[in-house]
């Protein structure tokens, strides 16, 4: 069950990172920061960048669209996700929960306080 949550979190990080590379500016250092934290209940991931002209939001693309599904995938896999602005830094975060031991679905979690892992 934890393995499934980690695999989902890897996909979420991939989507958040690709969105940051496509749509946002780098941080003043010229970098984009990825952080994560895990415990027995969830895997929490975040991507921080220098922001963009538009606010990250899940789109509803037409079936024929070639893109625009990334945050929809994040929305589907994560129990919760959001955007935080601090100074010139925009952080998109998501929480992927571990399925409970009875196989009854995902455990609900409150909005996280993310910490950068170094």
Rosetta blueprint (number, residue, H / E / L):
1 X L
2 X H
3 X H
4 X H
5 X H
6 X H
7 X H
8 X H
9 X H
10 X H
11 X H
12 X H
13 X H
14 X H
15 X H
16 X H
17 X H
18 X H
19 X H
20 X H
21 X H
22 X H
23 X H
24 X L
25 X L
26 X L
27 X L
28 X L
29 X L
30 X L
31 X L
32 X L
33 X E
34 X E
35 X E
36 X E
37 X E
38 X E
39 X L
40 X L
41 X L
42 X E
43 X E
44 X E
45 X E
46 X E
47 X E
48 X E
49 X E
50 X L
51 X L
52 X L
53 X L
54 X L
55 X L
56 X L
57 X L
58 X L
59 X L
60 X L
61 X L
62 X L
63 X L
64 X L
65 X L
66 X L
67 X L
68 X L
69 X L
70 X H
71 X H
72 X H
73 X H
74 X H
75 X H
76 X H
77 X H
78 X L
79 X L
80 X E
81 X E
82 X E
83 X E
84 X E
85 X E
86 X E
87 X L
88 X L
89 X E
90 X E
91 X E
92 X E
93 X E
94 X E
95 X E
96 X E
97 X E
98 X L
99 X E
100 X L
101 X L
102 X L
103 X L
104 X L
105 X L
106 X E
107 X L
108 X L
109 X L
110 X L
111 X L
112 X L
113 X L
114 X L
115 X L
116 X L
117 X L
118 X L
